[in-house]
Amino acid sequence: MASGMPSSGPGERLMSGETFEALLAPNLQFVRRLVQTRLGAFGDAEDAMQEILLLAFTHRDQLRDQAKFKTWLWSIALNYIRMRFRRDRGVVSLDEFPGFEIPDAAISPVARLERIEIRDFLCACMAQLPARDQAAIRLRDIEGRSLRETAAALHSSLSATKSAHFRARKRLGHLIRTNSRRAVRPARAAA
């Protein structure tokens, strides 16, 4: 082969050691600087460099385009550093914090007010719907009744109830969009 890479299978080439070394030489300082920056300690960085280069050499058959050698080597180095940080990261148990208490899980006052405002807004929109639409939404969505129970309460067939519920939700959605646009306009004008 003219490229110095013997064939290892149909359509696949294994990079020779000389080719790997030739591609590595201009990129070695670049990767060394990355490793030293991320790991800090000189001894750790040199050990890491040895392991990264060994990984790159043993997986050189995975590199498909030699023009992307620098990016490929950079990826191997970053993945190695990430894995090392994950491996070295200590695990701390909550039992090691004697005064650690779980904060109150109750809803905050601001969130409570927001929920009240949303509920009031939805109630105002619901009040604009015809009584049959209100009943369909209340029975299906608020009370959680089945389609059969809702049909019995509305004195209609299953298909008619399903259709009425769909139309009622569509009308409610339109009212919500219309009313929310009206509510936002004065706030923008004031700003």
Secondary structure, DSSP 8 states (H G I E B T S, - for coil): -TTS--EEETTEE---HHHHHHHHGGGHHHHHHHHHHHH-SHHHHHHHHHHHHHHHHHTGGG---GGGHHHHHHHHHHHHHHHHHHHH-----GGG-TT------S--HHHHHHHHHHHHHHHHHHHTS-HHHHHHHIIIIIS---HHHHHHHHTS-HHHHHHHHHHHHHHHHHHHHHHHHHHHHHHHHH-
